[in-house]
Amino acid sequence: MTLIIGVRFKPAGKIYYFDPEQTTYEKGEHVIVETARGLEYGEVVISNREISADEDIPPVKPIVRVATPEDEVVVKENNTRAKEAFFICKTKILKHNLNMKLIDAEYTFDSTKLLFYFTSEERVDFRELVKELASIFRTRIELRQIGVRDETKLCGGIGICGRSLCCNTFLNDFHPVSIKMAKDQNLSLNPIKISGICGRLMCCLQYEDNCYVEIRDKMPEVGEIVMTPEGQGEVLSVTVLREQIKVAVDKKDKDTKEVFVFSSNDIKLIRDNKSSCGGCKNKNGDHQGCCKTSKDKSAEELDIELQKILEGDDLKTTKKNHKRPNNKPNNHKKPYKPKNDIPKKKR
């Protein structure tokens, strides 16, 4: 067993683990720790805790010391100096005519490094900018290019729900979000409704995804044939959270159908009967040539395109990734050309 504590350096930032060395630290206490960037001032968010050796945690460094009131004054001074550095850097970016958007500036606790965070749609050659900034601030300068999600996390804002952004308040890290999560929850696939301020899929789509997947596995799909208390029928729609299923039940004359809503516990899936394809009245199980094949194919293409747009993939094929098709047979050989041994005349 290993004893660790969790320390966070920014609000809603990533939690890093350190060795308390048999000292008890309370949640909310401030400490000075050694990091890859040098000495840093952080807040304890996880008090002393034992973890097993099986947990995948990198080697932890010891806590340097408990923070003092003087350290808090240093942090406030660094924040003030970082704001001034932000505006100076912004003017220098305009001077060098660089295509970059400055997001934030930050001093390390011991002022040995000044970091600038920026976004850009292309690679930026900022070597001359770094030289000029280093001559002004007389410290090590580091410029970091971040993505749109990290930009939104730093800047903050209000989501479509009316609350502060999750990434800016409590999310420690970004997790993968896919268009399939929106499908499983029967949400509209309109990019405007399922995208956040950053233009990517909203992080909250994954909050209830496990619950939807677990319930959906127990329920039939739309178009399947089920047995209900009112008789045999076809599933029209599924309400996952209420666990209700809308079924069109066949009447005795088989020419008319009546729609009922049942609980998922009241119906049974008829696995022997071959259900319709969902796109036409073909109930023979052979969907070749019917509308199912064409509809599913076009839907897949639309889903892939929407996924690439929302997740920021580049739809254009770059020259590096593009390969010309090899139309030559495997046994193809170049024709033999005899070498000309006669030297060329010098002009």
Secondary structure, 3 states (H helix, E strand, C coil): CEEEEEEECCCCCCEEEEECCCCCCCCCCEEEEEECCEEEEEEEEEEEEEECCCCCCCCCEEEEEECCHHHHHHHHHHHHHHHHHHHHHHHHHHHCCCCCEEEEEEECCCCCEEEEEEECCCCCCCHHHHHHHHHHHCCEEEEEECCHHHHHHHHCCECCCCCECHHHHCCCCCCCCCHHHHHHCCCCCCHHHHECCCCCECHHHHCCHHHHHHHHCCCCCCCCEEEECCEEEEEEEEECCCCEEEEEEECCCCCCEEEEEEEHHHCEECCCCCCCCCCCCCCCCCCCCCHHHHHHHHHHHHHHHHHHHHCCCCCCCCCCCCCCCCCCCCCCCCCCCCCCCCCCCCC
